[in-house]
Amino acid sequence: MSKTGAWIMELQEEFEYKVADIIKESENVADAYATAVKLNDENHYVNWDNSEIECLVDDMWSEVWSEYQ
């Protein structure tokens, strides 16, 4: 993989770790959506539109909170 490709994957992984933390700190999924979108808008981790970020949050929300059910 090229250096650029590796760098992009690192950014995506870092974003996903930060989203997991956001989910753990959020009262509800809507708060997590808003915070994750804002984080990406401010830091440009991934080149995704808001609906793609919301899909990630949905998937991760279910994964994180399933451990507590």
C-alpha positions as CSV (number, residue, x, y, z in Angstrom):
1,M,0.0,0.0,0.0
2,S,1.2,3.5,-0.8
3,K,2.1,5.9,2.0
4,T,-0.9,8.0,1.1
5,G,-3.2,5.0,1.3
6,A,-1.7,4.0,4.7
7,W,-2.1,7.6,6.0
8,I,-5.8,7.7,4.9
9,M,-6.5,4.4,6.7
10,E,-4.8,5.7,9.8
11,L,-7.0,8.7,9.8
12,Q,-10.1,6.6,9.4
13,E,-9.0,4.3,12.2
14,E,-8.3,7.3,14.5
15,F,-11.8,8.7,13.6
16,E,-13.4,5.4,14.5
17,Y,-11.7,5.3,17.9
18,K,-12.8,8.9,18.6
19,V,-16.4,8.0,17.5
20,A,-16.4,5.1,19.9
21,D,-15.4,7.5,22.7
22,I,-18.1,9.9,21.6
23,I,-20.7,7.1,21.7
24,K,-19.8,6.2,25.3
25,E,-20.1,9.8,26.4
26,S,-23.4,10.6,24.5
27,E,-26.8,10.6,26.1
28,N,-28.4,9.3,22.9
29,V,-27.6,8.4,19.3
30,A,-28.7,11.9,18.0
31,D,-26.0,13.5,20.2
32,A,-23.5,11.0,18.9
33,Y,-24.4,11.9,15.3
34,A,-24.0,15.6,15.9
35,T,-20.7,15.3,17.7
36,A,-19.2,12.9,15.2
37,V,-20.2,15.1,12.3
38,K,-18.8,18.2,14.0
39,L,-15.5,16.3,14.8
40,N,-15.1,15.4,11.2
41,D,-16.0,18.9,9.9
42,E,-13.4,20.4,12.2
43,N,-10.6,17.9,11.6
44,H,-11.3,16.3,8.2
45,Y,-10.6,12.8,9.3
46,V,-12.6,11.1,6.5
47,N,-14.0,12.3,3.2
48,W,-17.5,11.1,4.0
49,D,-20.8,12.8,3.8
50,N,-23.0,13.1,6.9
51,S,-25.1,10.1,6.1
52,E,-22.0,7.9,5.9
53,I,-20.9,9.2,9.3
54,E,-24.4,8.5,10.7
55,C,-24.2,4.9,9.4
56,L,-20.9,4.4,11.1
57,V,-22.4,5.9,14.4
58,D,-25.4,3.6,14.1
59,D,-23.3,0.5,13.6
60,M,-20.9,1.4,16.4
61,W,-23.7,2.5,18.7
62,S,-25.3,-1.0,18.5
63,E,-21.9,-2.6,18.9
64,V,-20.9,-0.6,21.9
65,W,-24.2,-0.7,23.8
66,S,-24.9,-4.4,23.0
67,E,-22.2,-5.2,25.6
68,Y,-24.4,-3.7,28.3
69,Q,-27.7,-5.4,27.3
